Amino acid sequence: MEPRSLSERDVGPRVAYVLKRYPRLSETFILNEILGLERTGAEVRIFAADNPREPAVHEAVSRVAAPVAYTGSSGDGALRELLFRHREAALASPVLYDELLARARARGSDAEFSEFAQAGWIASAVLQESIEHIHAHFATSAARIARQASRLSGVPFSVTAHAKDLFLHSVDRSALSELLERSAFVVAISEFHRRFLLSLSPRARVEVVRNGIDLSRFPWIGPRTPDRDSMRILGAGRLVEKKGFDDLIRACSLLRDRGVTFECRIVGEGDQRPALEALILSLGLHDVHLEGARTQEELGALFAWASLLAAPCVTASSGDRDGLPTVILEAMAAGVPVVATPVTAIPEVVHPGETGLLVAERSPGSIADSLVRLHCDRDLASHVASAARRLVEERHDATRNSARLAGLFAGVCRCA
């Protein structure tokens, strides 16, 4: 029987989402995607190894209808559930089950055995709930678990690749290439990612589905017209090397030395917080504030405050780099002019002089110059803000992009 397209089916496909952690403040792109899929009629089940239990949770998480199962849970109840699930998986596919179990034992690592344990859990649930497709985010442990669950259940799997799963120097490119080729298809979040993935695995089927945002959550505000002596700069993201916030702080020092009055707020948490706090202190900056983690709702209020967004991303010493920061799309949707760097897919949305300004990586002076340029040239700021909103509406609407993804699922799923 040939798989039917999404438009030919009464409802969308029934899909298992395999994640390492859920919900996460920094992974709004996954949250947006799941909500978008549910709006198309897809039935989603979430399987996550862990609940990070972060101090804040996006309000939108409460709107996700999908049930969540934590496959890495411990305790007597979780162990009984795991044993039951594995019994079902072993009965459904005894030869493959024994093969995968033997491989996990032979490799001898706790991580390998944990992945097998979770895969058996998910495979049993997939069969019991008549799930038609398995999808993972990040081509790391979640994708390896999805692949094993796919083998045990006979249900196809796919994966969305992002950033650290591709760009870290420590990535095993040979194993990654094999994983990509075994998947029904691989989702690339940009043309840059599509080219990169095909360079790793020319035989893989790679489909571009851009990260989307819920445009209703980020209504158009338009560029602010504050007093020319009052620049309000927003930075947002995890406090890690690849975000380049040390360069933004140094740019603020240059602004101060030029006599520019400003306030800079940096939203997020991460392991670089102590170093960034020390840098702010050493430069004597009283108008740069590390705001901590914030929800989407709180970030929306900050967009109403900000006159500019700075996203000075860099390639980290580990090789890690951003795929496409969601905050750039959110700022563009709200009408906050953006200054960014040409890392990975950013130039696909920030077109110099059209939808924002680009500066070289690790260039505090250029960051400062571009912030001043957009702040002082209100016609330019208005032009780039309006064009940026149009681009996001055309390419990054979560509902439209999720419908495309649902169609891909329906095209390969094991349909009833």
ZATOR-645108 format. One record per residue: residue in three letters; x, y, z of N, C-alpha, C in turn. Coordinates in steps of 0.2 Angstrom, whole numbers, plus 5000, padded with zeros to 4 digits. Layout:
BEGIN
alaXYZXYZXYZ;...
% end
This chain:
BEGIN
met500449945000500050005000500450065000;glu500350114995500750174995500550225001;pro501050255004500850305009500450365006;arg499950385010499550435008499850505010;ser499750555006499950625008499550655013;leu499750705017499450735022498750755020;ser498650785014498050815012497550755011;glu497750695010497350635008497050605014;arg497350625020497150585026496650625030;asp496250585035495750625039496150665044;val496650635047497050675052497750675050;gly498150715054498850705052499250645055;pro499850635054500150575056500250565063;arg500350505066500450495073501250495074;val501550535077502250545077502550545084;ala503050505085503450505091504050555091;tyr504050595095504650645096505150615101;val505750605099506250585103506750635105;leu506850655111507250715113507650695119;lys508250725120508650715126508350745132;arg508150805132507750845138507150875135;tyr506650885139506050915138505750935144;pro505450995145505551055141506151095142;arg506451135137507051175139506951245136;leu507151295141507051365139507351375132;ser507951345131508351365125508151335119;glu507651285119507451255113506751265111;thr506651335110505951355108505751335101;phe506351315097506151295090505851225091;ile505951185095505651125096504951135098;leu504851175103504151195106503751215101;asn503951265097503651295091503351245086;glu503851195085503751145080503151095082;ile503251075088502651035091502051065091;leu501951125093501351165093501051175086;gly501551185081501351195074501051125071;leu501451075073501151005071500450995073;glu500351005080499750995083499151035079;arg499351095077498851135074498651105067;thr499151065064498951035057498550975058;gly498450955064498050885066498550825067;ala499150835067499650785069499550765076;glu499650705078499650675085500350665087;val500550695092501250695094501350655101;arg501750615101501950585108502750605109;ile502850635115503550655117503850605121;phe504450575119504850535123505550575125;ala505650585131506250625133506650585138;ala507250585138507750555143507650585149;asp507550645149507550685156507150745156;asn506850765162506550835163507050875166;pro507350925163507850965166507651005172;arg506951015173506751055179507051125179;glu507051155174507351225174506951275179;pro507251325181506851365186506251405183;ala506251415176505751445172505551395167;val504851405165504651365159504151405155;his504251405148503851445144503051425145;glu502651485145501951475145501651425140;ala501951425134501751385128501851315130;val502251295134502251225136501651195138;ser501251235142500551215144500051205139;arg500251225133499751225127499951165123;val500451125124500651065121500151005123;ala499850975118499350925120499650855121;ala500250845118500650785118500750765124;pro500650695126500850665132501650665132;val501950665138502650655138502850595143;ala503350555140503550495144504350515145;tyr504550505151505250515153505550445153;thr505950425148506250355147506850345151;gly507150395153507750395157507650395165;ser506950395167506850395174507050335178;ser507150345184507350295189506850285194;gly506950235198506450215203506150145202;asp505750115207505450055206504950055201;gly504550105200503950105196504250115188;ala504750155188505050165181505450095179;leu505750065183506049995182505549945179;arg504949945183504449895181504149915174;glu504049975173503849995166504349985161;leu505049995162505549975157505549905156;leu505549865161505549785160504949765156;phe504349795157503749775154503849795146;arg504049855145504149885138504649835134;his505149815138505749775134505449705133;arg505049685137504749615136504349625129;glu503949675129503549685123503949695116;ala504449735117504949745111505249675109;ala505549635114505849575113505349525109;leu504749525111504249475108504149495101;ala504049565100503949595093504449575088;ser505049585090505649575086506249545089;pro506149475091506649445095507349445092;val507449435085508149425082508449495083;leu508149545081508449615081508549635088;tyr508049615093508149635100508849605102;asp508949545101509549505104510149535100;glu510149555094510649585091510849655094;leu510349695095510549765098510749755105;leu510449705109510649695116511349675116;ala511549625112512249605111512749655110;arg512549705105512949755103513049805109;ala512549825113512549865118513049835124;arg512949775125513349735130514149735128;ala514249725121514949715119515249785119;arg514949835118515249905118515349925126;gly514949905130515149905137515049975141;ser514850025137514750085140514050095143;asp514050135149513350155152512950185147;ala513250235143512850275138512550225133;glu512950175130512650135125512050095128;phe512150065134511650025137511050075138;ser511150135140510550175142510150195135;glu510550205130510150215123509750155121;phe510050095122509650035120509050025125;ala509150045131508650035136508050085134;gln508250145132507650195130507350175123;ala507750145119507550125112507050075113;gly507150025117506649965118506049995121;trp506050045126505450075129505050105124;ile505350145119505050185114504750135109;ala505150085107504850045102504250005104;ser504249985110503549955113503050005113;ala503150065115502550115115502350135108;val502850135103502650145096502250095093;leu502350025095501949975093501249975096;gln501249985103500649985106500150045104;glu500450095103500050155101499950175094;ser500150125090500050125083500450195080;ile500950215083501350275080501650255073;glu501550305069501750295062502450315060;his502750365064503350385062503750405069;ile504450405068504850425074505250485072;his505350535076505750595074506150615080;ala506750625078507250655084507550725082;his507650755087507950825086508750815089;phe509150835085509950835086510150765084;ala510650765080510950695078511450665082;thr511250665089511650635094511250575097;ser511250575104510950515107510250505105;ala509850565105509150555103509050525096;ala509450545091509450515085509650435085;arg510150425089510350355089509850305093;ile509450335098508950305101508350295096;ala508250345092507650345087507850285082;arg508450285080508650235075508550165078;gln508750145084508650085087507850065088;ala507550115090506750105091506450095084;ser506750125079506450115072506550045070;arg507150015071507349945069506949895073;leu506849915079506449865083505649865082;ser505449925080504749925078504549925071;gly505049935067504849935059504549995057;val504550045061504250115060504850165058;pro504750195052505350235050505550295054;phe506150325054506350375058506650435054;ser506650495057507050545054507350585059;val507750635057508050675062508150745059;thr508150795064508250865062508950875065;ala509450905061510150915063510150995064;his510551015069510551085071511251115071;ala511651105077512251145077512851095081;lys512851095087513351055091513350985088;asp512850955086512850885084513150885077;leu513350935074513650935067514350965067;phe514451025071515051065070515551055076;leu515451015081515951005086516550965083;his517150985085517750945082517650875084;ser517350855090517350795093516850745089;val516450775085515950735081516250685077;asp516050615077516250565073515850565067;arg516250595062515850615055515650545052;ser516050495052515850425049515250405052;ala515150405059514550375062513950425060;leu514150485060513550535058513350525051;ser513750515047513550495040513150435039;glu513350385043512950325042512250335045;leu512250365051511550385054511150425049;leu511350475046510950515041510750475035;glu511150425033510950385027510450335029;arg510450315035509950265038509250295039;ser509250355040508550395041508150395035;ala507450405036507050405030507150475027;phe507350525031507550595028507850625034;val508250675032508550725037508350795036;val508150825041507850895041508450945042;ala508550985037509051035037508651105039;ile508951145044508551205046508751265041;ser509151255036509351305032509651275026;glu509751325021510151295015510851285017;phe511151325021511851315024511851235026;his511451225031511451155034511351105028;arg510851115023510751065018511451045015;arg511851105013512451095009512951055014;phe512951075020513451045025513250965026;leu512650955027512450885028512550845022;leu512450865016512550825010513350815009;ser513750865011514450855011514650795015;leu514350785021514450735025514250665023;ser513650665020513250605018512850615011;pro513250615006512950624999512350584997;arg512250525000511650484999511050495003;ala511150535008510550555013510050595009;arg509450585011508850625008508850685013;val508950745011508950805015508450855013;glu508050865018507450915016507550975020;val507451035017507451095021506851115024;val506751115031506151145034506451195039;arg506351255038506651315042506251315049;asn506651335054506351345060505851395060;gly505251385063504751435063504651465070;ile504251515070504051545076503251565075;asp502951565081502251585081502151665081;leu502051685075502051755074501551795078;ser501051755080500551795085500851805092;arg501351775093501651785100502151845099;phe502351865093502851915092502551965088;pro502052005090501652055085502152105083;trp502052135078502452195075502352255080;ile502952275082503052335087503352395082;gly503852375078504152425074504752455078;pro505252475074505852505078505652565082;arg505952565088505852615093506152675091;thr505952735093506252795091506352835098;pro506852805102507052845108507452905107;asp507552945112508052995111508652975109;arg508953005104509652985101510152975106;asp510153005112510652985117510452925121;ser509952885120509752835124509752765120;met510252735119510252665115510052615120;arg509652565118509452515122509552445118;ile510052415120510352355117510152285121;leu509852245117509652175120510152125117;gly510352075121510652015119510351955122;ala510251905119509851845122510151775119;gly510251735124510451665122510851635128;arg511051575127511351545133512051575133;leu512351585140512951615141513551565140;val513651555133514151505131514551545126;glu515151515124515651545120515351565113;lys514951515110514751535103514351595102;lys514051615108513551675108513951735107;gly514551735109514951795108514851855112;phe514551845118514351905122514851935125;asp515451905125516051945128516252005123;asp516151985116516252045111515752095112;leu515052075113514552135114514752175120;ile515052145126515252185132515752225130;arg516252205126516852245124516552305119;ala516052285115515752345111515452395115;cys515152375121514852425125515352465128;ser515952435130516452475133516652535128;leu516752515121516952565116516352615116;leu515752595116515152645116515252695122;arg515452675127515452715133516052765132;asp516652735129517252775128517052835123;arg516552825118516452865113515852915116;gly515652915122515152955125514452935123;val514352875121513652855119513352835126;thr512752855127512352835132511952775130;phe511952725134511552665132511452625138;glu511052575137510952515142510952455138;cys511252405141511252335138511052285142;arg510552245140510352185144510452125141;ile510752075144510952015141510551955145;val510151925141509651875144509951805143;gly509951765148510151695147510551675153;glu510651605153511151575158511651535155;gly512151515158512651465155513351475159;asp513751425157514351425161514851485160;gln514751525155515151585155514951645159;arg514451635163514151695167514751725172;pro515151675175515651705180516151755176;ala516351725170516851755166516551825163;leu515951825161515651885158515551935164;glu515351915170515251955176515951995177;ala516451955177517151975178517352025173;leu517152015167517352065161516952125162;ile516352125164515952185165516252225171;leu516452195176516752225182517452255180;ser517852215176518552245174518452305170;leu517952305165517852365161517552425164;gly517252415170516952465174516252485170;leu515952435168515252455164514652445169;his514352505170513752505175513152495171;asp513152495165512452495161512452435157;val512852375159512752315156512552265161;his511952235160511652185165511552115162;leu511752065166511551995165510951985168;glu510351975164509751975167509451905169;gly509851845167509651785169509251755164;ala508951695165508551665160507851695160;arg507551695154506851725154506451685149;thr505751685150505351645146505151685140;gln504851655135504651695129504151755131;glu503751745136503351805137503751855140;glu504251845144504651895147505151925141;leu505351885137505751905131505351955127;gly504651945126504251985122504252055125;ala504152055131504152125135504852165134;leu505452125133506052155132506152175125;phe505752145120505752175113505452245113;ala504952245117504552315117505052365120;trp505552345125505952395128506552415123;ala506852365119507452365115507352405109;ser507952445108507952475101508352445096;leu508752395099509252355094509352285097;leu509452235093509652165095510352155093;ala510752135097511452115095511552035096;ala511752005090511851935090512551915088;pro513051935092513751925089514051855089;cys513751805086513951735087514551725084;val514951675087515651655084515651585084;thr516151565080516351495080516851475086;ala516551435091516951425097517551385096;ser517951385101518651345101518451275100;ser517951245102517751175101517451155094;gly517351215090517051205083516351215083;asp516051225089515251235090515151305087;arg514551305084514251375082513551365081;asp513251425081512451425081512251395074;gly511651365074511351355068510951415065;leu510451435069510151505067509751525074;pro510051565077509751585084508951605083;thr508551575087507851595086507651665088;val508151685093507951755095508051805089;ile508451795084508551835079507851845075;leu507551785074506851785070506351815075;glu506351805081505851835085505951915085;ala506551935086506652015085506452035079;met506652005073506452025067505652025066;ala505351985069504551985069504352045073;ala504652055078504352115082504552185080;gly505052185075505252245072505852275076;val506252235079506852265082507452255077;pro507752305075508352295070508952255073;val509252215069509752165071510352175069;val510852175073511652175071511852105073;ala512152065068512351995069512951985065;thr513251925066513851905062513651845057;pro514051835052513851795047514051715048;val513851695054513951625056513451575053;thr513551525050513151475047512551505044;ala511951495046511351515042511151585043;ile511451625048511251695049511151735043;pro511651735038511651775032510951755028;glu510651705029510051685025509451725028;val509551755034508951795036509151875037;val509851885039510051945040510451965034;his510152005029510452025023510652095024;pro511352105023511652175025511252235022;gly511052275026510752345023510052335021;glu509752265021509052255019508652235025;thr508952175029508552155034508952155041;gly509452195041509852195047510552215044;leu511052215049511752225048512152165050;leu512652155046513152095048513852125049;val514152095054514852115055515352055056;ala515952065056516452005056516351975063;glu516551915064516551885070517151915074;arg517051915081517551935086517752005084;ser517352055083517452125081517052175085;pro517252185091516852235095516852295092;gly517352325089517352385085516752395080;ser516752335076516252335071515552335074;ile515452295079514852295083514552355085;ala515052395088514852465091514652505085;asp515052505080514952545074514252535071;ser514052475070513452455067512852475072;leu512952465078512452485083512252555083;val512852595082512752675082512452685075;arg512652655070512352665063511552655063;leu511352605066510652585066510252635071;his510552655076510252695081510152765078;cys510652795075510652865072510252865066;asp510252815062509952825055509252785056;arg508752825058508152795059507752775052;asp507952805047507652785040507852715039;leu508552705040508852635039508552585044;ala508452605050508152555055507452535053;ser507052585051506352575049506352525043;his506852535038506852495032507052425033;val507552415037507752345039507252305043;ala506952345048506452315052505852285048;ser505552335043505052315039505152255035;ala505752255032505952205027506052135031;ala506352145037506452085041505752055043;arg505352085045504652065047504352025041;arg504452055035504152015029504551955027;leu505151955028505551885027505351835032;val505251855038505051805043504351775042;glu503851825040503251805038503251755032;glu503651765027503651725021504051655022;arg504551655027504951595027504951555034;his504751595039504851565046504151565050;asp503651555047502951545050502951475053;ala502851465059502851405062502351355059;thr501751385059501151345056501251315049;arg501551365045501651345038502251295037;asn502751305041503351255041503151195044;ser502751195049502651125053502151085048;ala501751125044501351085039501751045034;arg502251085032502751045027503050985031;leu503250995037503550935040503050885041;ala502450895043501950845044501850805037;gly501850845031501850815025502350765024;leu502950785026503550735025503450675029;phe503250685035503050625040502550585036;ala502050615034501450575031501750535024;gly502250565021502450535015502850475016;val503150465022503550405023503350365029;cys502850385032502650345038502250275036;arg502250235041501950175040501150185042;cys500850195036500150215037499650155038;ala499150165042498650115042498250105036;
% end
